[in-house]
Structures are given as C-alpha cells and as structure tokens.
Amino acid sequence: IVLIVGIILTYLITYMNNTILSGLLFERMEETTADGGSGRIDIYKYFIGRISDSSILNLIFGRGYLGSTRTGGMSLTCHNDILEMIIDYGIIGLILYFLAR
C-alpha cells in the first residue's frame, strides 16, 4: 500500500510540476517580456550604468550598507540581489556571498 501511494504521489507531483507549474512559469516569463518587467529592466540598466561609472575602489569594495539605495535615491532599489551586492559590497562581497551559500 505504501508503495502504491508513493507511486501515485510521485506521478501527481511530476504531473503538476511539468504541466501546471511550467505553464505558470512560462506565462510569467512572457508577461515580464511583454511589459518590460514592470519597469525593472529600466531599473537594471540604471544600476548597471552606476556600476560602470564606479571608481575601481567602489567596484572592488562597494559603497557600503544601503549603497544601492543611496545611489538610486530613497525611492529606487535594485530589485536584483546580484546588482545590489555589487553596489553595496563590491566584487569581494559578491564572491563572499556566493561562497557562503
């Protein structure tokens, strides 16, 4: 009985994963492409520009805690962990972030 229940659960989970969740994921990705990610693509471009304009010290060590908020103004945040890590803590902080995961 346990084996049969396990097989049924495995089938249901696989079915849901392959049909329902994949469909929702693809719908979400299409919506993001269609509407520009609710403005996030423009935000990413802005912060990538701030990174490329940074001094070498800011690029290596970052601007410090909440550096991305100070860079973008209080009403604008990165909406992207990697961009935020690079701006706040630099390349060194990004490397440490990935090593800690």
C-alpha positions in Angstrom: 0.0 0.0 0.0 2.8 2.4 0.9 4.5 1.7 -2.4 1.3 2.3 -4.4 0.7 5.6 -2.5 4.3 6.6 -3.2 4.0 5.9 -6.9 0.7 7.9 -7.1 2.2 10.8 -5.2 5.3 10.8 -7.4 3.1 10.8 -10.5 1.0 13.6 -9.3 3.9 15.7 -8.2 5.7 15.1 -11.6 2.4 15.9 -13.5 1.9 19.1 -11.5 5.5 20.1 -11.9 5.6 19.5 -15.6 2.2 21.0 -16.6 0.8 23.4 -14.1 3.9 24.9 -12.7 5.8 25.0 -16.0 2.8 26.7 -17.6 2.6 29.3 -14.9 6.3 29.9 -15.1 6.2 30.4 -18.9 3.2 32.7 -18.6 5.0 34.8 -16.0 8.1 35.0 -18.2 6.0 36.0 -21.2 4.3 38.7 -19.2 7.7 40.0 -18.0 8.9 40.3 -21.6 5.7 41.9 -22.8 5.6 44.7 -20.1 9.3 45.1 -19.6 9.3 43.5 -16.2 7.1 46.3 -14.7 10.0 48.7 -15.3 12.6 46.5 -13.8 14.6 46.3 -17.0 15.0 50.1 -16.9 16.0 49.9 -13.2 18.6 47.2 -14.1 20.0 49.4 -16.9 20.2 52.4 -14.5 22.1 50.4 -11.8 24.4 48.7 -14.3 25.3 52.2 -15.5 26.0 53.3 -11.9 28.3 50.2 -11.6 30.2 51.0 -14.8 30.6 54.6 -13.6 32.0 53.5 -10.2 35.6 54.0 -9.2 37.8 51.0 -9.0 37.6 51.1 -5.2 33.8 51.1 -5.2 33.8 48.3 -7.7 36.1 46.2 -5.6 34.8 47.1 -2.1 31.4 48.6 -2.8 29.7 51.7 -1.4 28.7 50.1 1.9 25.5 49.1 3.5 22.5 50.6 1.6 24.9 51.9 -1.0 22.4 51.0 -3.8 19.6 52.9 -2.1 21.9 56.0 -1.8 22.9 55.6 -5.4 19.4 55.2 -6.7 17.7 57.6 -4.3 15.4 56.5 -1.5 12.6 55.6 -3.8 14.6 53.4 -6.2 16.0 50.0 -5.3 17.8 47.4 -7.5 15.2 44.7 -7.4 18.1 42.3 -8.1 20.3 40.8 -5.4 23.4 40.5 -7.5 23.3 44.1 -8.6 22.7 45.2 -5.0 25.6 43.1 -3.7 28.0 44.6 -6.3 26.9 48.1 -5.4 26.8 47.7 -1.7 29.7 45.3 -1.1 31.6 45.2 -4.4 33.1 42.2 -6.1 34.6 41.0 -2.9 31.2 41.0 -1.2 29.7 39.2 -4.1 32.3 36.5 -4.0 31.8 36.1 -0.3 28.0 36.0 -0.8 28.4 33.0 -3.2 30.9 31.2 -1.1 28.6 31.4 1.9 25.7 29.9 0.0 
